[in-house]
Amino acid sequence: MSNSIEIPFSTTLMVRDTCLCLHVQRAARALARLFDDALRPAGLTNGQFSLMMSLNRPEPPPMGPVAALLAMDQTTLTAALKPLQRKGWVKVMENPRDRRGRLLSLTVEGKAVLARALPIWESTHAMIDGKLPDGSVARLRQDLQALS
């Protein structure tokens, strides 16, 4: 006789069918692959596009608010910035108001890459929106924002 605890297979099926975390993860992976494939000709991944778009502001933002917007810690943000810095698309500067902090900005080259990627993002988004029932896109965004 085994000392292991048995969980009924019916429970596995119930979790598979009802787990919000599982379904959001699956959808996020599928969307990430779709956008990665679409943005590849522009030389970007979906994560790089989102990061660069978050820097498209009138004034260079500090790292903290960018990390918060992208739901990542500053160490992860620093790692994500490195390839964009190497390509010359993003500049990290000392914050003149807080010498310990850093400000982030797009370079002229980075803005050009983002401008080339934007129509790709827009058409990919329109295709995805077209696959969802009328009105459900706005509701889906609202529901996801409520969870984050």
N, C-alpha and C positions, 0 to 999 in steps of 0.2 A: 504494500500500500504506500502511495506517495504522500509526502508531507507538503507537497505544493498546493497552493490555493488555485482552484479552478474558477475561471470566469467564463460564464456561458457564451457561446459563439453569438447568440442572439444579442448579447450586450455589445459585442464588437460591431455587429451590423447597426445597432441603434446609434452608437457613437459615430460610426462612419456616415450615417445618414443625417445626423442632427448637430454634429460638432461645428459650431461657428468658426472656431479657430482653424480647424482643418480646411473648411471650405474657403475661408479668407486666404489662407496660405496657398492653397491650390490656385485660386484665382490670381493672387499676386504673382506667383511663379509664371503662370500662363501669360499674364499681361507683361511681365518683365521680359520674357522671351520674345513676345510679339514686338514690343518697342525696341528691344536690343537689335532684332533683325531689321526693323525699319530704319533705325538711326545709324546702323553700321556704315552706310555710304557716306554719312557726314562725319564719320570717325568718332562717334560717341556711343556710349551705352545709355540706357534709360536713367541710371543713377547719375551719370555725369551730366546729362541734359538737365535733370532736376536740380542738381547742385549749381550748375552754371546759371540756370534761370533764377535761382534764389539769390544770386549775386547781381542780377540785373536790376539795380536800384539807383536812385539819384545820388546817394552817398554810399561809400564802401561800408558794409556792415561789419560789426565785430563777429568773431567766431561763435560766441555763445548763442545769439539769436538764430544764426544759420543752422547750427547743430540742432537747436530746439525745433525749428521748422521742419527739418528733415528727419526728426525723431532718431537722432544718433548722438553719441557722446563725442566730446571734442577730440579724443584720440582717434576715433573712427573717421571723423571729419578730416583730421590732419592727414591720415593715410589716403583718403579719397582725393584730397587736393594735390598730392605729390605728382601723379601722372599729368594732371592738368597744368601744373607749374612747369614740369619738364617740357611740355609741348608749347609753352609760352602763352597759354590761354588764360591763366589766372595768376594774379600777383598777390602775395601775402606781405603786408607792410606792418611796421610797428605802429601802434596806436599812439598818436601824439598826446592824447589825453590820459593814457594809461600805458606806460612803457612796457608793462608785463603783457598787455593784451596785443592782439593782432587784428588788423582790418583786412578784408578780402575784397578784391575787385577783379573784374574782367579786363583783360587787355584788349587792344584794338583787334588783334587776331582772334581772341576769344569771342568777342562780340560778333565777328564775321562768321565764325563757326556756328554760333548760336542762331544767327540770322538764317544760315543755310539749313539748319536742323528744324527750325520752327515750322515751316510748311509741311515737313515730313511728319512731325508730331501732330499737327492739325489734321492732316488727312488720315493718319492712323486713328486718331481719336474719333473722327467722324465715322470711320468704318466700324469702330467698336460701338459707338453710340447707336448706329443704325441696326446693330444686331439685338439691341435691347428693346423691349416693348415701349411704346409711347409713354412719356412721362416718367419712366422708371429710372432714367439716368440721373435726373435731379434728386430723386428720392434716394437712390443708391449713394450718391455723394453725401447727402444729408445724414444718412444712417451711418456711413463710415466715419464721417466727422464727429458724430455723437459718440462713437466708440474710442476716438483718439484724444 
